Amino acid sequence: ALKLEEAVGEGIGEGRLLRALDTLAKVRMMTGQFEAAREIAGRGLRAGASGSLRGGFLRTLSLVASYEGKVEEARQNAGEAAALARSMGDERGEALAESCAAMIDQRRGDLHAALDHYRRSESLYETSGFVGGLPVVLMNVGTIHYQLGEFTSALEKFRSSLAVARRIEKLSTIAASMINLGNLLIYFGAHEEAGLLLE
């Protein structure tokens, strides 16, 4: 983050500046520095970010607003990001925006609405070929099914999440999926399989 801030302050080219701001805004958001993330993403938009970079700033602002409890602002930014991605034929960007919308609904307890957004995101990832975000989406869908008491559907999604995460070697999601799947297998009485995952 410090190197990014130094790069931003050194007067780098416009394209590199916007990419640096996009990354820095996300870092600030992920570390809970929401005010800083909002300011940096807003700076990117004011600097004239367009296309996928504009979508990235809008998604960051959407999630920041969601964390701050500003539901309507969060939805508006996620919706604008999704519409922008659709207009460009950017299925990956649209998938990310749909995931943002899902997280907003999930955080406020509207699980069925969240599922609808996650399913759209899942479908977009699958058709686009950009599967990097797919394991997390599948895991989140599984979690919602679990919360709704739909344990068989949850088990299916956790298995799918683990399979895709292993295929693309996404280690953080592999670990989380193994834990979720293992715990649910115990519920189903599949102790031997669960033990292999959780040992």
Buried (B, 14 or more C-beta within 10 A) or exposed (E): EEEBEEBBEEEBEEEEBBBBBBBBBBBBBEEEBBEBBBEBBBBBBEEEBEEBBBBBBBBBBBBBBBBEEBBEBBBBBBBBBBBBBBEBEBBBBBBBBBBBBBBBBBBBEBBEBBBBBBBBBBBBBBEBEBBEBBBBBBBBBBBBBBEEEBBEBBBBBBBBBBEBBBEEEBEEBBEBBBEBBBBBBBEEEBEEBBEEBBE
